Amino acid sequence: MTDKLPVPTEKEVQRAVVNFYRSIGCAVKSTSQARRSKVALGLPDLLVFWPSRGAFWFHEVKRPGGTLSEDQERFRAFATQCGTGFVGGGLPEAVAKVESLGVTILR
């Protein structure tokens, strides 16, 4: 019999992502809301600023197996078209983003 590990909640994933970004010197601002609003459809959960690298990107937190909604996909396309980074996912995607900026993360 194999025991499956529980899938973390999105809130747990977000906490890990924020802690990771902050541990490397990023400032993180959350736009997460307890319930869905229609104020800014598709607006990602996190705004990530890395002043020492002159970098900024959006991060839409998803738990393992999660996918972007249509509104989030549209926002990602818009941000990318404007030359702004966009990450969708959890900690592995956050690490990949940082590594894409030329920083090696020891695992």
VOPAGU-2260 file (C-alpha; in pm, 1 decimal, decimal comma):
REM VOPAGU-2260
SITE   aa  ch    i         X         Y         Z
SITE  MET   A    0       0,0       0,0       0,0
SITE  THR   A    1     136,6     340,0     -95,0
SITE  ASP   A    2      64,2     642,5     113,1
SITE  LYS   A    3      -3,3     954,4     -89,1
SITE  LEU   A    4     124,0    1279,9      43,5
SITE  PRO   A    5    -149,9    1538,1      88,3
SITE  VAL   A    6    -158,1    1809,4    -176,0
SITE  PRO   A    7     -72,4    2141,2      -9,9
SITE  THR   A    8    -331,6    2413,6      -7,7
SITE  GLU   A    9    -276,8    2717,6    -227,5
SITE  LYS   A   10    -225,4    2922,1      89,0
SITE  GLU   A   11      57,3    2686,9     197,9
SITE  VAL   A   12     216,3    2704,3    -147,1
SITE  GLN   A   13     190,9    3084,2    -144,2
SITE  ARG   A   14     359,2    3100,2     196,7
SITE  ALA   A   15     651,1    2887,5      68,6
SITE  VAL   A   16     684,7    3099,9    -247,1
SITE  VAL   A   17     680,5    3428,2     -53,3
SITE  ASN   A   18     933,7    3295,5     199,5
SITE  PHE   A   19    1163,7    3186,1     -83,8
SITE  TYR   A   20    1146,9    3520,3    -264,5
SITE  ARG   A   21    1206,8    3714,3      56,5
SITE  SER   A   22    1500,5    3489,1     150,9
SITE  ILE   A   23    1687,1    3606,3    -160,1
SITE  GLY   A   24    1608,8    3975,6    -113,2
SITE  CYS   A   25    1285,7    4023,6    -304,3
SITE  ALA   A   26    1001,3    4241,8    -180,9
SITE  VAL   A   27     666,4    4069,9    -227,8
SITE  LYS   A   28     325,6    4234,0    -227,6
SITE  SER   A   29      15,4    4018,3    -214,4
SITE  THR   A   30    -302,5    4090,0    -405,8
SITE  SER   A   31    -471,0    3767,7    -288,4
SITE  GLN   A   32    -829,9    3795,0    -178,0
SITE  ALA   A   33   -1028,1    3561,5      44,0
SITE  ARG   A   34   -1296,2    3533,6    -220,3
SITE  ARG   A   35   -1304,7    3611,1    -588,5
SITE  SER   A   36   -1382,2    3968,1    -677,9
SITE  LYS   A   37   -1464,1    4117,7   -1012,6
SITE  VAL   A   38   -1249,1    4423,9    -951,8
SITE  ALA   A   39    -943,7    4301,0   -1142,8
SITE  LEU   A   40   -1011,7    3968,2   -1311,0
SITE  GLY   A   41    -695,1    3769,1   -1366,2
SITE  LEU   A   42    -473,7    3988,7   -1147,1
SITE  PRO   A   43    -198,6    3759,0   -1011,5
SITE  ASP   A   44    -159,0    3680,6    -642,0
SITE  LEU   A   45     186,2    3832,0    -599,3
SITE  LEU   A   46     386,3    4130,2    -722,0
SITE  VAL   A   47     755,1    4044,6    -689,5
SITE  PHE   A   48    1018,4    4320,6    -681,6
SITE  TRP   A   49    1391,5    4245,1    -677,3
SITE  PRO   A   50    1559,0    4585,8    -644,9
SITE  SER   A   51    1917,8    4457,0    -639,9
SITE  ARG   A   52    1855,1    4294,6    -980,1
SITE  GLY   A   53    1630,9    4566,1   -1121,3
SITE  ALA   A   54    1363,2    4304,2   -1179,1
SITE  PHE   A   55     987,0    4285,9   -1137,9
SITE  TRP   A   56     736,8    4012,2   -1222,4
SITE  PHE   A   57     392,9    3879,2   -1141,0
SITE  HIS   A   58     340,0    3540,8    -975,3
SITE  GLU   A   59       7,4    3358,0    -987,4
SITE  VAL   A   60      28,7    3089,2    -720,3
SITE  LYS   A   61    -104,1    2745,4    -805,7
SITE  ARG   A   62     -89,7    2428,2    -603,9
SITE  PRO   A   63      47,6    2116,9    -775,1
SITE  GLY   A   64    -179,7    2026,9   -1065,7
SITE  GLY   A   65    -348,1    2369,0   -1067,4
SITE  THR   A   66    -402,7    2559,5   -1390,2
SITE  LEU   A   67    -456,0    2922,2   -1482,7
SITE  SER   A   68    -811,2    3044,0   -1541,0
SITE  GLU   A   69    -902,0    3208,9   -1872,3
SITE  ASP   A   70    -871,1    3552,1   -1709,5
SITE  GLN   A   71    -529,1    3461,8   -1569,0
SITE  GLU   A   72    -415,9    3335,6   -1910,3
SITE  ARG   A   73    -523,9    3667,3   -2065,8
SITE  PHE   A   74    -335,2    3859,3   -1796,6
SITE  ARG   A   75     -23,7    3647,4   -1855,0
SITE  ALA   A   76     -39,0    3716,8   -2229,5
SITE  PHE   A   77     -82,5    4091,0   -2166,6
SITE  ALA   A   78     203,2    4106,6   -1914,1
SITE  THR   A   79     432,1    3910,3   -2144,7
SITE  GLN   A   80     341,7    4133,1   -2440,4
SITE  CYS   A   81     439,7    4431,7   -2227,3
SITE  GLY   A   82     774,9    4274,4   -2141,5
SITE  THR   A   83     686,6    4195,8   -1780,5
SITE  GLY   A   84     765,9    3856,0   -1632,4
SITE  PHE   A   85     489,6    3622,3   -1525,1
SITE  VAL   A   86     520,5    3304,1   -1322,8
SITE  GLY   A   87     236,8    3057,5   -1281,2
SITE  GLY   A   88     280,8    2780,1   -1026,6
SITE  GLY   A   89     449,9    2713,2    -696,5
SITE  LEU   A   90     796,4    2693,5    -552,6
SITE  PRO   A   91     959,5    2502,6    -842,9
SITE  GLU   A   92     841,3    2771,1   -1085,0
SITE  ALA   A   93     964,0    3047,6    -851,9
SITE  VAL   A   94    1308,7    2887,0    -837,7
SITE  ALA   A   95    1312,2    2847,7   -1217,7
SITE  LYS   A   96    1227,6    3218,3   -1259,5
SITE  VAL   A   97    1512,4    3323,5   -1031,4
SITE  GLU   A   98    1752,8    3089,4   -1209,5
SITE  SER   A   99    1643,4    3236,2   -1544,3
SITE  LEU   A  100    1781,1    3566,3   -1412,6
SITE  GLY   A  101    2125,2    3409,3   -1373,5
SITE  VAL   A  102    2112,8    3316,0   -1005,3
SITE  THR   A  103    2202,4    2962,4    -901,7
SITE  ILE   A  104    1985,0    2820,4    -626,2
SITE  LEU   A  105    2135,7    2534,8    -427,0
SITE  ARG   A  106    1883,5    2259,6    -371,7
